[in-house]
Amino acid sequence: MRRLAAVAAGGLLILGAGTAQARPTRILSLDQCADQYVLALRPDAELALSPRADDPDAWLREAARGRARVRPTLEAAVTFRPDVVVRYWGGEPRLLARLEARGTPTAIISDASDFNGIRANIRSVAQALDAHDRGEALIERMDARLLQAAPKTAARPTALYLTPGGFTAGKETLVDAIFSAAGFRNAADKPYFNPVSVERVALFPPVRFVLGFFDQARGDWRGPGRHPVVRKAAQGRVAARLPAAALTCPAWFAADAAAMLAEGGS
C-alpha cells in the first residue's frame, strides 16, 4: 500500500510539473510601444498590456482589444507575476528596481534613428520572447515595404516635416530615415527635433509639407502647427499626412510611413 501511495504521489508530482510547464508564458508590457512588439511577436502568450494599448495612435490597436490591461506599477507586476517584461520608456522607478533585483528578464526597446536600429530592436526583443521566426518575418515585411517606398526616379523632392505642436525633425531622427527611404530630401536645417515658428513658415513657406500626428484631433489643438497662417501656407503643398500610429514607436511600421510618403508624394 505504501508503495502504491508513493507511486501515486509521484504521479501527482509529475502531473503538477506538467501543468506548470503548460502554463502560457506571461509577458508584461510597460508602455504602448512595447505593446506593439509583444502583440506582433507573441500573440500566443498571456499578455498584460499597457492602458494605451488600443488608443487611436497604437498600430496594433485592433489586436489589443480583449487583452488584459494593467498599469505599469509594482503592484500590478506582483499580481501578474510576469516571466518576461518588455519596455521602451514605461514603468515606475519602484517597479524597475524590483524587476532588476529579482532578475526578471527585461527586453528594452532602444531609440532608433534608422532602420538598422529597428532591425536590432526586433531581433533583441524576439530573442527575449523566444520568437525568432516571428521576428525575422517582421523584418522581411519591413524590408518589403521599404522596397515599395524606394524612389523610382533620381528626383528628390524637398519637404518640411511638421507636427501640430510646431516641431520638425532633422538628421539623426527616424523621421529623417523615413524621408530618405521614400526618396525625399529633408528641409530641416538642424539635427534632432526643433521648433518651427509661425513667422518662419509665413516668411519662408516650404515647397512641400509632410504632416505628422495631425490625425490626432485633440493633440496640440492650439499648437503652432495648427495656426491659421501655417494652414494657409500648407494649402496645396502637403506631400503626405502620416498617421500618429506609424510614428509613435521605433518599430517595423516606420516602413509603412515611408511607403505612405512615397505614395503621397508621387
C-alpha positions as CSV (number, residue, x, y, z in Angstrom):
1,M,0.0,0.0,0.0
2,R,2.8,2.4,0.9
3,R,4.5,1.6,-2.4
4,L,1.2,2.3,-4.3
5,A,0.8,5.6,-2.4
6,A,4.3,6.6,-3.2
7,V,3.8,5.8,-6.9
8,A,0.5,7.8,-6.9
9,A,2.1,10.7,-5.2
10,G,5.0,10.6,-7.7
11,G,2.4,10.6,-10.5
12,L,0.7,13.7,-9.0
13,L,4.0,15.5,-8.8
14,I,4.8,14.7,-12.4
15,L,1.3,15.8,-13.4
16,G,1.7,19.0,-11.4
17,A,5.0,19.7,-13.1
18,G,3.5,19.1,-16.5
19,T,0.7,21.5,-15.7
20,A,3.1,24.2,-14.6
21,Q,5.1,23.8,-17.7
22,A,2.0,24.0,-19.8
23,R,1.2,27.5,-18.4
24,P,1.4,30.1,-21.2
25,T,4.4,32.5,-21.0
26,R,3.4,35.6,-19.1
27,I,4.6,38.8,-20.7
28,L,4.2,42.3,-19.1
29,S,4.3,45.3,-21.5
30,L,5.1,48.6,-19.8
31,D,4.1,51.1,-22.5
32,Q,2.4,51.5,-25.8
33,C,5.5,50.8,-27.9
34,A,6.2,47.6,-26.0
35,D,2.6,46.6,-26.6
36,Q,3.2,46.6,-30.4
37,Y,6.2,44.4,-30.1
38,V,4.6,41.8,-27.8
39,L,1.4,41.7,-29.8
40,A,3.3,41.0,-33.0
41,L,5.9,38.6,-31.6
42,R,4.0,36.6,-29.0
43,P,0.3,36.7,-29.7
44,D,0.1,33.2,-28.2
45,A,1.4,34.3,-24.8
46,E,-0.6,35.5,-21.8
47,L,-0.1,39.3,-22.2
48,A,-0.7,42.2,-19.8
49,L,-0.7,45.3,-22.0
50,S,-0.4,49.0,-21.1
51,P,-3.5,51.1,-20.6
52,R,-2.9,52.8,-24.0
53,A,-2.7,49.5,-26.0
54,D,-5.8,50.2,-28.1
55,D,-5.6,54.0,-28.3
56,P,-6.1,55.5,-31.8
57,D,-2.3,56.1,-32.1
58,A,-1.4,52.4,-31.5
59,W,-0.5,50.5,-34.7
60,L,-1.9,47.1,-33.5
61,R,-4.9,48.6,-31.6
62,E,-7.3,46.1,-33.1
63,A,-5.2,43.1,-31.9
64,A,-5.1,44.6,-28.4
65,R,-8.8,44.6,-27.9
66,G,-9.9,42.0,-25.5
67,R,-6.4,41.6,-24.0
68,A,-5.7,42.3,-20.3
69,R,-4.6,45.8,-19.5
70,V,-2.6,46.8,-16.4
71,R,-1.0,49.9,-15.1
72,P,2.8,49.7,-15.2
73,T,3.2,49.7,-11.4
74,L,4.9,47.4,-8.9
75,E,1.6,46.2,-7.5
76,A,0.4,45.2,-11.0
77,A,3.7,43.3,-11.6
78,V,3.5,41.4,-8.3
79,T,-0.1,40.3,-9.1
80,F,0.6,39.3,-12.7
81,R,4.0,37.6,-12.0
82,P,5.5,38.0,-15.5
83,D,8.1,35.7,-16.9
84,V,9.4,38.5,-19.2
85,V,8.9,42.2,-19.3
86,V,9.2,44.5,-22.3
87,R,9.6,48.2,-22.2
88,Y,10.5,51.3,-24.2
89,W,10.1,54.1,-21.7
90,G,7.4,52.9,-19.3
91,G,7.4,51.7,-15.7
92,E,7.7,53.5,-12.4
93,P,11.1,53.5,-10.6
94,R,9.9,51.1,-7.9
95,L,8.9,48.6,-10.4
96,L,12.1,48.8,-12.5
97,A,14.2,48.5,-9.3
98,R,12.2,45.4,-8.2
99,L,12.5,43.7,-11.6
100,E,16.2,44.3,-11.6
101,A,16.6,43.0,-8.0
102,R,14.6,39.8,-8.8
103,G,16.4,39.2,-12.1
104,T,13.2,39.2,-14.1
105,P,14.2,39.2,-17.8
106,T,13.5,42.6,-19.3
107,A,13.7,43.4,-23.0
108,I,14.4,47.0,-23.7
109,I,13.4,48.7,-26.9
110,S,16.1,51.2,-27.8
111,D,15.7,54.6,-29.6
112,A,16.4,54.1,-33.3
113,S,17.2,56.8,-35.8
114,D,17.4,54.4,-38.8
115,F,16.1,51.1,-40.0
116,N,19.1,49.1,-38.9
117,G,18.3,50.3,-35.4
118,I,14.8,48.9,-35.8
119,R,16.1,45.6,-37.1
120,A,18.3,45.4,-33.9
121,N,15.2,46.1,-31.8
122,I,13.2,43.4,-33.4
123,R,15.9,40.8,-33.0
124,S,16.6,41.8,-29.4
125,V,13.0,41.6,-28.3
126,A,12.3,38.5,-30.4
127,Q,15.2,36.7,-28.7
128,A,13.9,37.7,-25.2
129,L,10.5,36.4,-26.1
130,D,11.7,33.2,-27.8
131,A,10.1,34.4,-31.1
132,H,13.0,34.2,-33.6
133,D,10.9,33.2,-36.6
134,R,8.2,35.9,-36.0
135,G,11.0,38.5,-35.6
136,E,12.6,37.6,-38.9
137,A,9.1,37.7,-40.5
138,L,8.6,41.2,-39.2
139,I,12.0,42.3,-40.7
140,E,11.1,40.7,-44.0
141,R,7.8,42.6,-44.0
142,M,9.5,45.9,-43.2
143,D,12.1,45.4,-45.9
144,A,9.4,44.6,-48.4
145,R,7.6,47.9,-47.5
146,L,10.9,49.8,-47.8
147,L,11.3,48.3,-51.3
148,Q,7.9,49.6,-52.2
149,A,8.8,53.0,-50.9
150,A,12.1,53.2,-52.7
151,P,12.2,56.1,-55.3
152,K,11.7,55.1,-58.9
153,T,13.5,58.3,-60.3
154,A,16.5,60.3,-59.3
155,A,14.5,63.3,-58.3
156,R,14.5,64.0,-54.6
157,P,11.7,66.5,-53.6
158,T,12.4,68.6,-50.6
159,A,9.8,68.8,-47.8
160,L,9.5,70.0,-44.2
161,Y,8.1,67.7,-41.6
162,L,5.8,69.4,-39.2
163,T,3.7,68.3,-36.1
164,P,0.7,70.1,-34.6
165,G,2.9,71.2,-31.8
166,G,5.1,73.1,-34.3
167,F,8.1,70.7,-34.3
168,T,10.2,69.4,-37.1
169,A,12.7,66.5,-37.3
170,G,16.2,66.8,-38.8
171,K,19.1,64.4,-39.2
172,E,19.7,61.7,-36.6
173,T,15.9,61.0,-36.3
174,L,13.8,58.2,-37.5
175,V,11.7,60.8,-39.5
176,D,14.7,61.6,-41.5
177,A,15.3,57.9,-42.2
178,I,11.7,57.7,-43.4
179,F,12.3,60.7,-45.7
180,S,15.4,59.1,-47.2
181,A,13.7,55.7,-47.7
182,A,10.9,57.5,-49.6
183,G,13.3,59.5,-51.8
184,F,12.7,62.8,-50.1
185,R,15.2,65.5,-49.0
186,N,14.6,66.9,-45.5
187,A,14.2,70.6,-45.4
188,A,15.1,70.8,-41.6
189,D,18.4,72.5,-41.2
190,K,19.2,71.3,-37.7
191,P,19.6,67.7,-36.3
192,Y,17.2,66.1,-34.0
193,F,13.8,67.8,-33.1
194,N,13.4,71.5,-33.2
195,P,10.5,74.0,-33.1
196,V,9.4,75.8,-36.2
197,S,8.0,79.3,-35.7
198,V,4.8,80.5,-37.4
199,E,6.8,83.5,-38.5
200,R,9.3,81.3,-40.4
201,V,6.6,79.5,-42.2
202,A,4.9,82.7,-43.1
203,L,8.1,84.3,-44.4
204,F,9.7,81.3,-46.0
205,P,7.0,78.7,-46.7
206,P,8.4,75.3,-47.7
207,V,7.7,73.9,-51.1
208,R,6.2,70.9,-49.5
209,F,5.0,69.8,-46.1
210,V,4.8,66.3,-44.6
211,L,2.4,66.5,-41.7
212,G,2.7,64.0,-38.8
213,F,0.2,63.4,-35.9
214,F,-2.4,65.7,-37.4
215,D,-4.9,62.8,-37.3
216,Q,-5.0,63.2,-33.5
217,A,-7.7,65.8,-33.2
218,R,-7.0,66.5,-29.6
219,G,-3.3,66.6,-29.9
220,D,-1.9,70.2,-29.6
221,W,-5.1,71.6,-31.0
222,R,-3.8,75.1,-30.2
223,G,-0.2,74.4,-31.3
224,P,1.7,76.4,-33.8
225,G,1.3,73.7,-36.4
226,R,-2.5,74.3,-36.4
227,H,-2.1,78.1,-36.6
228,P,-4.2,79.7,-39.5
229,V,-1.1,81.1,-41.0
230,V,0.5,77.7,-41.2
231,R,-2.7,76.1,-42.5
232,K,-2.8,78.7,-45.3
233,A,0.9,78.1,-46.2
234,A,0.3,74.4,-46.4
235,Q,-2.6,74.6,-48.7
236,G,-1.8,72.7,-51.9
237,R,1.7,71.8,-50.6
238,V,1.1,68.8,-48.4
239,A,3.0,65.8,-49.8
240,A,1.7,63.4,-47.2
241,R,-0.1,63.1,-43.9
242,L,1.5,60.5,-41.8
243,P,-0.7,59.0,-39.0
244,A,0.4,59.1,-35.4
245,A,0.2,55.3,-35.2
246,A,3.1,54.9,-37.7
247,L,5.3,57.4,-35.9
248,T,5.0,56.7,-32.2
249,C,7.5,53.9,-31.8
250,P,10.8,52.8,-33.3
251,A,9.3,49.7,-34.9
252,W,8.8,48.0,-38.3
253,F,5.8,50.1,-39.3
254,A,8.1,53.1,-39.8
255,A,8.5,51.5,-43.2
256,D,4.7,51.8,-43.7
257,A,5.2,55.6,-43.1
258,A,7.9,55.6,-45.8
259,A,5.6,53.9,-48.2
260,M,2.8,56.3,-47.4
261,L,5.1,59.2,-48.0
262,A,6.3,57.8,-51.3
263,E,2.7,57.1,-52.5
264,G,1.5,60.6,-51.4
265,G,4.4,62.4,-52.9
266,S,4.4,60.5,-56.2
